[in-house]
Amino acid sequence: MKLRGGRPYYGHVLGVLLLETRFPRVPGDVGNAESYPFPVLFKVVRGATIKRVVKEADRSLLEPFLEAALEIEPYVKAITTSCGFLVLFQDELASKLRVPVFTSSLLMVPLVQRLVGGKVGIVTADSSSLTERHLEAAGIAGGVYIKGLENKPEFSRAILGNSEDMDVGRVEEEVVKASKELVEQHPDVKALVFECHNLSPFSKSVQRETGLPVFDFISFAKFVYSAVVKQSWSWER
């Protein structure tokens, strides 16, 4: 067998474009390597702050994200980002890269709607910033209810406020409470999708408390992984 080199490292499957943050990344979070059952390659996009991405939807960040994606593309089989609000860059990034790109867990919503045959609840980091433009960019045409975490004290302080410390237990309680509030307000919700890529650590608790299917970023990453790295079967040689 002959192998071709020319690269500084090998073996990564997923490239993750990270916002420039400092809040803790617990296991299950998009920015924690332990969250994945396969190798990931992280790349911080300098200047991509929470404020610029979530609050301002700053279009000038497209070029830095594209440059970062092109830099890691030779070393991975798919590329994602660490924030669901970056769905606004989905089409531009996908059209410029040779590997699959999934910028946001919001891209799952149309599929989940078909799977459950009804309404889907979206739990987002900030409902005041999640606009129709974001939904349209994800291919979502109605049929959703949205619940934000911007008014939950610890989530707002630690994650939206980009603090260096976080009470994980309190954040979990707030995510569960917000999810239950959404379901209580809209009993016709048949499934939940977490827009925020930091919420995957709390999916099990939310599923237990609501009794609903919960689709999060890590679910999506595993789905894409299964497409770009195929399983070998016992009969294959």
C-alpha positions as CSV (number, residue, x, y, z in Angstrom):
1,M,0.0,0.0,0.0
2,K,1.3,3.4,-0.9
3,L,0.3,6.5,1.1
4,R,0.5,10.1,0.2
5,G,1.6,12.7,2.8
6,G,2.0,16.4,2.7
7,R,-0.1,17.3,5.7
8,P,0.9,18.1,9.3
9,Y,-1.8,15.8,10.9
10,Y,-4.4,13.2,10.0
11,G,-7.4,11.4,11.3
12,H,-9.9,14.1,12.0
13,V,-13.5,13.6,10.8
14,L,-15.3,16.8,11.8
15,G,-14.1,20.4,11.7
16,V,-15.8,22.7,14.2
17,L,-15.6,26.5,13.7
18,L,-15.8,27.9,17.2
19,L,-16.9,31.4,18.3
20,E,-14.3,33.3,20.3
21,T,-15.6,32.6,23.8
22,R,-14.4,31.9,27.3
23,F,-17.4,30.2,29.0
24,P,-16.9,26.6,30.2
25,R,-17.5,23.8,27.7
26,V,-18.8,20.8,29.6
27,P,-19.0,17.3,28.0
28,G,-21.8,17.3,25.5
29,D,-21.1,20.9,24.5
30,V,-20.1,21.5,20.9
31,G,-16.8,22.9,22.1
32,N,-15.7,19.9,24.2
33,A,-13.8,17.2,22.3
34,E,-15.2,14.5,24.7
35,S,-18.7,15.2,23.3
36,Y,-17.9,13.3,20.1
37,P,-17.3,9.5,19.5
38,F,-14.9,10.5,16.6
39,P,-12.0,12.8,16.2
40,V,-12.7,16.5,15.7
41,L,-10.6,19.5,14.7
42,F,-11.4,22.8,16.4
43,K,-10.7,26.2,14.8
44,V,-11.5,29.5,16.6
45,V,-12.8,32.2,14.3
46,R,-11.2,35.4,15.7
47,G,-13.6,38.2,16.2
48,A,-16.7,36.0,16.1
49,T,-18.1,37.0,19.4
50,I,-21.5,36.1,20.8
51,K,-22.7,39.7,20.4
52,R,-21.7,39.9,16.7
53,V,-23.1,36.5,15.9
54,V,-26.3,36.3,17.9
55,K,-27.3,39.9,18.7
56,E,-26.0,41.7,15.5
57,A,-26.1,38.9,12.9
58,D,-22.9,40.6,11.5
59,R,-22.6,39.7,7.9
60,S,-19.0,40.9,7.8
61,L,-18.1,37.6,9.7
62,L,-18.9,35.5,6.6
63,E,-15.4,36.0,5.2
64,P,-13.6,35.0,8.4
65,F,-15.7,31.9,8.7
66,L,-15.1,31.0,5.0
67,E,-11.3,31.5,5.5
68,A,-11.3,29.3,8.6
69,A,-13.4,26.7,6.8
70,L,-11.0,26.6,3.8
71,E,-8.0,26.3,6.2
72,I,-9.3,23.1,7.8
73,E,-11.1,21.6,4.9
74,P,-8.2,19.5,3.7
75,Y,-8.1,17.7,7.1
76,V,-11.7,16.8,7.7
77,K,-14.7,15.1,6.1
78,A,-17.4,17.7,7.2
79,I,-17.5,21.1,8.8
80,T,-19.9,22.7,11.3
81,T,-20.0,25.7,13.6
82,S,-20.6,26.2,17.3
83,C,-23.7,28.4,17.0
84,G,-27.1,27.7,15.5
85,F,-27.5,31.4,14.5
86,L,-24.8,30.9,11.8
87,V,-27.4,29.2,9.7
88,L,-27.4,32.6,7.9
89,F,-24.1,31.5,6.4
90,Q,-25.2,28.0,5.4
91,D,-25.7,28.5,1.6
92,E,-22.5,30.6,1.1
93,L,-20.3,28.2,3.0
94,A,-21.7,25.1,1.5
95,S,-21.3,26.5,-2.0
96,K,-17.6,27.2,-1.5
97,L,-16.5,24.0,0.2
98,R,-16.1,20.5,-1.1
99,V,-17.1,18.7,2.1
100,P,-20.6,18.8,3.6
101,V,-21.4,21.8,5.8
102,F,-24.0,22.0,8.5
103,T,-23.8,25.3,10.2
104,S,-26.8,24.9,12.5
105,S,-29.0,22.4,14.3
106,L,-31.9,24.4,12.9
107,L,-31.4,22.6,9.6
108,M,-32.9,19.5,11.3
109,V,-36.3,21.2,11.9
110,P,-37.9,20.5,8.5
111,L,-36.9,16.8,8.8
112,V,-38.2,16.6,12.3
113,Q,-41.5,18.1,11.3
114,R,-41.9,15.4,8.7
115,L,-40.8,12.7,11.2
116,V,-43.4,13.7,13.8
117,G,-46.1,14.9,11.5
118,G,-46.8,18.1,13.4
119,K,-45.5,21.0,15.4
120,V,-41.9,21.4,16.6
121,G,-40.7,23.4,19.5
122,I,-37.4,25.3,19.1
123,V,-35.4,26.1,22.3
124,T,-33.0,28.9,21.5
125,A,-30.3,30.9,23.3
126,D,-32.1,34.1,22.5
127,S,-35.6,34.2,21.0
128,S,-35.4,38.0,20.5
129,S,-32.5,37.5,18.1
130,L,-33.9,34.4,16.2
131,T,-35.6,36.0,13.3
132,E,-37.6,34.9,10.2
133,R,-34.3,35.3,8.3
134,H,-32.8,32.5,10.4
135,L,-35.8,30.3,10.0
136,E,-35.9,30.8,6.2
137,A,-32.2,30.1,5.9
138,A,-32.8,26.8,7.6
139,G,-35.7,26.0,5.3
140,I,-38.3,26.3,8.0
141,A,-41.7,27.5,6.8
142,G,-43.9,27.7,9.8
143,G,-45.1,25.0,12.1
144,V,-42.8,25.9,15.0
145,Y,-43.0,27.4,18.4
146,I,-39.9,29.2,19.9
147,K,-38.8,29.5,23.5
148,G,-35.7,31.5,24.4
149,L,-33.3,31.3,27.4
150,E,-32.3,35.0,27.4
151,N,-34.3,35.6,30.5
152,K,-33.0,32.6,32.5
153,P,-30.5,34.2,34.9
154,E,-27.6,31.7,34.9
155,F,-27.7,30.9,31.2
156,S,-27.8,34.6,30.4
157,R,-25.0,35.4,32.7
158,A,-22.7,32.4,31.9
159,I,-23.2,31.8,28.2
160,L,-24.8,34.9,26.6
161,G,-22.6,37.0,29.0
162,N,-19.6,34.8,28.2
163,S,-18.5,34.3,31.8
164,E,-15.4,32.2,32.8
165,D,-17.5,30.3,35.3
166,M,-20.9,28.6,35.1
167,D,-23.2,26.8,37.5
168,V,-24.0,23.8,35.3
169,G,-26.7,22.5,37.6
170,R,-28.5,25.8,37.4
171,V,-28.2,26.0,33.7
172,E,-29.6,22.5,33.4
173,E,-32.6,23.5,35.6
174,E,-33.2,26.6,33.4
175,V,-33.1,24.6,30.2
176,V,-35.5,22.0,31.5
177,K,-37.8,24.7,32.8
178,A,-37.8,26.6,29.5
179,S,-38.5,23.4,27.6
180,K,-41.4,22.4,30.0
181,E,-42.8,25.9,29.7
182,L,-42.8,25.7,25.9
183,V,-44.6,22.3,26.0
184,E,-47.2,23.6,28.6
185,Q,-47.9,26.7,26.5
186,H,-48.2,24.6,23.3
187,P,-49.5,21.1,24.0
188,D,-49.5,20.2,20.3
189,V,-45.7,20.2,20.2
190,K,-44.5,16.7,19.2
191,A,-40.7,17.2,19.4
192,L,-38.0,19.6,20.5
193,V,-35.0,20.9,18.6
194,F,-32.2,22.8,20.4
195,E,-31.0,25.7,18.3
196,C,-28.2,26.4,20.7
197,H,-25.2,24.1,20.3
198,N,-24.4,24.4,24.0
199,L,-27.6,22.6,25.1
200,S,-26.8,19.0,24.1
201,P,-25.6,18.2,27.7
202,F,-29.1,18.7,28.9
203,S,-31.0,16.7,26.3
204,K,-31.5,13.6,28.5
205,S,-33.0,15.7,31.3
206,V,-35.3,17.5,29.0
207,Q,-36.5,14.3,27.3
208,R,-37.1,12.8,30.7
209,E,-39.2,15.7,31.9
210,T,-41.1,16.4,28.7
211,G,-41.5,12.9,27.4
212,L,-40.7,14.2,23.9
213,P,-38.0,13.4,21.3
214,V,-35.2,15.9,21.7
215,F,-32.9,16.7,18.7
216,D,-29.7,18.5,19.5
217,F,-26.4,19.4,17.9
218,I,-24.6,16.2,18.9
219,S,-27.5,14.2,17.3
220,F,-26.9,16.1,14.1
221,A,-23.1,15.6,14.2
222,K,-23.5,11.9,14.6
223,F,-25.9,11.8,11.7
224,V,-23.5,13.6,9.4
225,Y,-20.6,11.4,10.6
226,S,-22.6,8.3,9.7
227,A,-22.8,9.6,6.1
228,V,-19.1,10.5,5.7
229,V,-17.6,7.5,7.5
230,K,-19.5,4.3,6.6
231,Q,-19.6,1.3,8.8
232,S,-18.0,-1.9,7.6
233,W,-20.1,-5.1,7.7
234,S,-19.0,-8.6,8.6
235,W,-19.5,-9.9,5.0
236,E,-17.2,-7.3,3.4
237,R,-13.6,-8.1,2.6
